[in-house]
Amino acid sequence: MGAEASPKGWPLDDRGVAYGDGLFETVLVRDGVPHLWAYHLARLARGCRVLGIPMPAAQDLERPLAQAGQGLVVLKLIVSRGSGGRGYAPPAVPAPRLRWQLSAFVPDATRWRAGVRVRHCRLRLGHQPVLAGLKHLNRLENVLARSEWSDADTAEGLLCDGDDRLVEATCMNLFWQRGGRLETPRLDRCGVAGTLRAVLLERLPIAEVDAAPGVLASTEAVWLGNSVQGVWPVTRLDGAGGGLLRRWTLGAVHRRLQAVAHEALGHPTRLDD
């Protein structure tokens, strides 16, 4: 299995290119050290098992880290099934490809401190329990959802499934506090089980629930988070057609979950309200 720093070598018959037949990980790397590395490897390994793709060798996955240098960068790893097979039928013996890219990264500290405005999306995620939780290459639902807005004031869009259950944001996981209890959507039908989400589920008493979007009206706090950006408190929620649905005032309640997440990522844990 090879490893390249750019996608220029992808052949047109690669199944990742043709069908989205593969997986990817985006890893925050600080001074050459990857954060949540074990969680990323565990999710990648699970995805490889589900798709029937051989897991890349540890030395191949670690090779880009030697080129990360100092400071913050994001490492993107892509594993495809490779070429072969006829039509959708996969090859009997996959010859997977591994590609990677390092990109400079500057986190948005303003969103950490001041919070963000979000909106509901019209698009509804389809159910596919076999793929639920995986970070596979088929992300057209997220692309279409993200195309629903272009204004710079809106940081993210919230996604529900076809049964009108909250699932996630377009590229972040969703959390809220209701009646003093921390909750996050259950991801057994669809959605991406983020690595930061996994850390927070281990370190905090967060309940996984099925909830309609109306539940957000009765929350004390709402957050979005992923393993690169950290945690953004939500201060305003708009409807899919525009118009204010709810505001939140930042306070100490918002900093608890954020501090635990940022400790795991090396981001600042003490932020002024």
N, C-alpha and C positions, 0 to 999 in steps of 0.2 A: 504494500500500500504506500503510495507516494504522499508527499505533503508539499503544497505550493502556497505562496503568499498572495496569489491573485487568481481569479477565475478564468484567465485567458486560455488555459489549457483544457477547458471543459469541451469535450466533443459533443456534437449535436445529438448523438444517440445515447448520451448519459441519461439514465433514468431519473436522476434528480432534476435535470433540466426539463426532460420531456413530460414527466408525470408528478414531480414533487416527491419522488420515491426516495426519501432520506430524512435526515434529522439535522438540527443545528443547535448550537449553544453560544450564548454571548456572555463572556466572562470579564468581570472587572479585575484588572491587574494593576497592582501598585508596586512600583520599584521591582518589577519582575516576579512578584509573588501573587498568584491568583487567589481571589477571595471566593469562598464557598466551593472550592475545587472539588471536594469529595461529593458535594451535592450535585454539581454539574455532571461529574462522571457517573454517579448513580442514575440520574435521569437519562443520560445518554445510553447507558447500559440497558436500562429498562426498555427504551425505545428500540434499541437494536434487537433485543429479544422479541419484542412484539412484531417487528417488521421482518425478522429473520435475516438481519444483516450482521456479519461478523463485527464485533467490537474492535475498533482500532487499537493497536498496540500502545501501551502506556508511553513508551519513548517517543512515538510519533505525535501523540497528543501534547506531550510536554515540550517538544522541540521549539515551538514558537516562543516559549517563555524566555529562552536564552536571548531572543532578539527584542524583548519588550523594553529594555532600558529602564531609565529612571522616570518617576512621575506616574501619572494615571494614563492607562490605555485600555481599550476594550479589545479583547480577543474574540473573534468570531470563528468558530469551527463548524464546518459543514461536512457531513458524511452522507454520501449517496450510495445507492446499491451498485453503481457503476453501469457499464454497458451490458447488453445481452438480453436474451429473451425475445419473444415474438409478440408484438403488440403489448398488451398489459401483462401477459404471462411473464413472471420473473425467471431469470436463468436458474437452472438447477443448482449451480455452484456460483454464488455471487463473487464478483471481483470488485469490492467497494473502493471508492475514492474518498480521500480526505483532503480538503482544502482549508486554508485558514487565512485570516487577514488581521492585522493589528492597526487600530485607529486611535489617534489621540483623543482624549476625552477630558472635558471640563464640565463638572456637574453644575446644575443650576441652583445655586444657593438661595436665590430669591424665592424659588418655589418651596424650598425647605422651610424658610422662615415665614413667608407671607401666605403660603397656601396657594391653591389653584382653583380655577373655575372649570367645571366639567359639564357635560351634557349627556342626555340619553341618545342612543343611536336607534334608527329605524330598523336596521338590519337585525335579523334574528339568527342566532347560531343553530346549526343543525345538530342533532344527536348522533354520536357515534361512540358508544362506550368503549369499543376496542382501542380507539385512538385517544380517548379522553386523558388529559394530563400531559400528553407527549408534546414536545416541541418539534413537530414534523415540518416538512418543507411546504405543505399545502396550507397557505395562509391567505387565500383569496378572500375569505370572509372578513378577515381583519383589514385587508387592503380596501375592500368596498366600504366597510364601516368608517375607516379613517378618511375616505373621500367625501364623507357627508358634511364636513365643515372645513373652512379654510381660514377663519379668523384667528389671529395670533393670540387673542385673549382666552381662547378655549384650549386648555392643555390636553384634555383627554375626553374620550367618549365611553360611556358605559354600555355594555352589551348584555342582552337577555337571550335565553334560548326560545325555541318555538312554543314552549309552555309558559312563557312570560316569567321565567325565573332569572334572577340576577346571576351572572356568571363571572364577569371580569371587565376590565377596560381593554382597549384595543391592543395595548402592549404592557399592561400592568395588572397585578392582582388587586382585588378590592377587599377592604376591611371596614368594619364599623363597630361602634359601641352603642348598645341599646339596653336601657335599664341597667347600666353598669356592667353588662356582659359583652365581651369581645366576640365578634362573629365574622365569618367569611363564607362566601358561597361554596357549596359542595360541588366538586368537579368530577363526578362520576359519569356524566353524560357527554360533556364537551368542555372546552377550555384548556388552558395551559397551567399545569401545576408548577408555579415558579419556585426557584431554589430559595429565594428569600422567604417566600411563603412557608416553605418547609421548615426553615430555621425558626420563624415566628411561631409556628404550630408546636414546635418542640419546647420553646422557651417561655411561652405565655399560654394562659388558659383560654384558647380561642376555639369556639364551637363552629363546626362546619354545618351549615344549614341550607335548606331550600327556602328562598324568600322572594316574594314579588317586589318590584321596584318601589312600591308604595311604602315599604318598610323604612326606607331612608328618611321619610318625613318624621319618624319618631326616634331618631338617633341623636345621641349627644355629640358624636364625632364620626367622621368618615375619612378614610385614607386610601391612597393608591400607592403601590410599591412594587419595585422589582430589584434585581440584584445588581443593576448598574446605577440607576438613578437614586436609589434609596427610597425614602418615604415622603410623599407629598400629602400634607393635610388638605382636605377639600373645604373650601370656604363658600362655594356657590355651586348650585346644581340647576341646570336649565333643562327644559323639555326638548324632545327631538325636533319639534317644530319651532323652537325658540320660546323665550319667556321664562322668567324666574320661577323655580319651584321651591327652593329652600336656600337659606343662608346659614352659615355657622360662624361663630366668633371664636377665634383661636384662643386657647387657654392651656392650662397645665394638662388637661386630659388628652390633648393632642400630642403632647411630647413623650408620653410614656411608651407607646408602641414605636414611635419614631426613634427614640433613644436606643431601644433594644435592637432595632434593625440596623441603625447606623453603627452601633458597636461592632456588629458582625461584619460590616463593610469597610470599617475604618473611616467613615464619614463623621463629621462633627455630631456629638451627642447632646451638646448643650446649645440651644438656639433661643435667641431672645424672642419673646412674643410681641 
